[in-house]
Amino acid sequence: MTAAFSDRIDIALTVNGESVEARVPAGRHLVDFLRLDLGLTGAHTSCEHGVCGACTVRVDGQAVRGCLMLAAQADGAEVWTIEGLSDTGAVADLQAAFVARNALQCGFCTPGMLVAAADLLAVGGVPDRATIREHLSGNYCRCTGYEAIIDAIQTVALARSEKGVA
Amino acid sequence: MKASVGGYARATDLRHALDLLAASDGMGRVLAGGQSLIAALNMRLSSGDLLIDINSIDALKGVSLDGNRLRIGALTRHAEIANDPLVAQHAPLLRKATDLIAHAAIRNRGTIGGALAHADPAAEFPACILALDATIHVEGPDGPRDIPASDFFVDVFVTTINDGEILTAISLPMAEAEERQVIHELARRSGDYALAGVCLVRRAAGHRIVCISVGPRPELATAAMARLDAGDTDGAVAALRDALDPPSDTQATAAYRRHLVGVLLHRAIADLNGETA
């Protein structure tokens, strides 16, 4: 390996609002860094090639696949996981609606579903069911059959718009 | 699985990226959006790569007008193309394609330059840029080079980008006032790779048709284009089916793909004419 390339990379970023500095292996993807190095196990590793959506986290305000971004690439980034989004209450209404609508059984997909749903609702307005379904097309759920998840997200979109916060 | 990477370097500008590529002894891999590359690395389809991360190079980002052409930087992300007013006005095919490319979280990271350099024949952008007669701009140790889209795609994952070169941008003619551009495809799940797809452009010089997922590389369907120029829709569909030799795999048989492209071309023509297929 030439000297220009490193197999350990120093990164500085914020995760859930806290500053983090770390030295990461070049090939470590972001979700493994969050889970294994920081102990934030809310985002899940499953397919690890971008198909299932269980690792979805928020990076610089956008939902991304945690398995398709290297930790080394997160230098300078602002990362939010389901732990931080729960603590701040940012997705509290979505979480309550998921419980009320029985939109999860095993819960494995739920952190990714919530980040994806929050991403959609951040646009504002009340998306129709087809739009919600399309936005969640990259997130697998193997328990619920999706209808309850779409119900929950639509309920929150309506509630937010009635409160005038959407 | 976990990626096995030989090393990583963050390029500060294009010159730096080219120097890193030259120093990599053939093991260099340009990391743009990473939505195919990191998946491949995680699956250990490749290992020991020296990754050259170009995401910090602002000169490779964004959409602009360059004379009478639309220029799109290699690092422009799918979500940006989806929302860019210049793209919507001058290359609506690319905007429509973003509705079909993968899922929202992937469109937030994936880049057009990465998609073209990757040259997956099942992907939308390679077919689109050939249908639009775009030019691919690359930069290498000896300077810049322009490659017509018709000379760019060689085989599955193979292009005419040379070792040591980096794709920097594409440019394309702005859509004419009467030009129409449509894309139709079928996938088992929204956002999955298409079983088959059709890009159809009608401009003053004639129709341009390029299919998705039916061969090792995107190609102009010249026989079908000539039939369509002559106003012969059924002849165009027959010519398209005759010209293709699509692969059979676990997703679809060759016969099914050949059937689908005809159905999709019918739909695309109806869409072009403002009818309901």
Boltz contact constraints between the chains, C-beta under 6 A:
constraints:
  - contact:
      token1: [A, 1]
      token2: [B, 6]
      max_distance: 6.0
  - contact:
      token1: [A, 1]
      token2: [B, 7]
      max_distance: 6.0
  - contact:
      token1: [A, 2]
      token2: [B, 23]
      max_distance: 6.0
  - contact:
      token1: [A, 4]
      token2: [B, 9]
      max_distance: 6.0
  - contact:
      token1: [A, 4]
      token2: [B, 20]
      max_distance: 6.0
  - contact:
      token1: [A, 4]
      token2: [B, 23]
      max_distance: 6.0
  - contact:
      token1: [A, 5]
      token2: [B, 7]
      max_distance: 6.0
  - contact:
      token1: [A, 5]
      token2: [B, 9]
      max_distance: 6.0
  - contact:
      token1: [A, 5]
      token2: [B, 50]
      max_distance: 6.0
  - contact:
      token1: [A, 6]
      token2: [B, 7]
      max_distance: 6.0
  - contact:
      token1: [A, 7]
      token2: [B, 7]
      max_distance: 6.0
  - contact:
      token1: [A, 9]
      token2: [B, 8]
      max_distance: 6.0
  - contact:
      token1: [A, 26]
      token2: [B, 5]
      max_distance: 6.0
  - contact:
      token1: [A, 26]
      token2: [B, 7]
      max_distance: 6.0
  - contact:
      token1: [A, 26]
      token2: [B, 8]
      max_distance: 6.0
  - contact:
      token1: [A, 27]
      token2: [B, 3]
      max_distance: 6.0
  - contact:
      token1: [A, 27]
      token2: [B, 4]
      max_distance: 6.0
  - contact:
      token1: [A, 27]
      token2: [B, 5]
      max_distance: 6.0
  - contact:
      token1: [A, 48]
      token2: [B, 42]
      max_distance: 6.0
  - contact:
      token1: [A, 49]
      token2: [B, 39]
      max_distance: 6.0
  - contact:
      token1: [A, 49]
      token2: [B, 42]
      max_distance: 6.0
  - contact:
      token1: [A, 49]
      token2: [B, 43]
      max_distance: 6.0
  - contact:
      token1: [A, 50]
      token2: [B, 39]
      max_distance: 6.0
  - contact:
      token1: [A, 56]
      token2: [B, 105]
      max_distance: 6.0
  - contact:
      token1: [A, 62]
      token2: [B, 108]
      max_distance: 6.0
  - contact:
      token1: [A, 63]
      token2: [B, 105]
      max_distance: 6.0
  - contact:
      token1: [A, 64]
      token2: [B, 105]
      max_distance: 6.0
  - contact:
      token1: [A, 64]
      token2: [B, 108]
      max_distance: 6.0
  - contact:
      token1: [A, 64]
      token2: [B, 109]
      max_distance: 6.0
  - contact:
      token1: [A, 65]
      token2: [B, 105]
      max_distance: 6.0
  - contact:
      token1: [A, 68]
      token2: [B, 34]
      max_distance: 6.0
  - contact:
      token1: [A, 68]
      token2: [B, 35]
      max_distance: 6.0
  - contact:
      token1: [A, 68]
      token2: [B, 38]
      max_distance: 6.0
  - contact:
      token1: [A, 72]
      token2: [B, 8]
      max_distance: 6.0
  - contact:
      token1: [A, 134]
      token2: [B, 190]
      max_distance: 6.0
  - contact:
      token1: [A, 135]
      token2: [B, 104]
      max_distance: 6.0
  - contact:
      token1: [A, 137]
      token2: [B, 103]
      max_distance: 6.0
  - contact:
      token1: [A, 137]
      token2: [B, 190]
      max_distance: 6.0
  - contact:
      token1: [A, 137]
      token2: [B, 191]
      max_distance: 6.0
  - contact:
      token1: [A, 138]
      token2: [B, 103]
      max_distance: 6.0
  - contact:
      token1: [A, 138]
      token2: [B, 105]
      max_distance: 6.0
  - contact:
      token1: [A, 138]
      token2: [B, 191]
      max_distance: 6.0
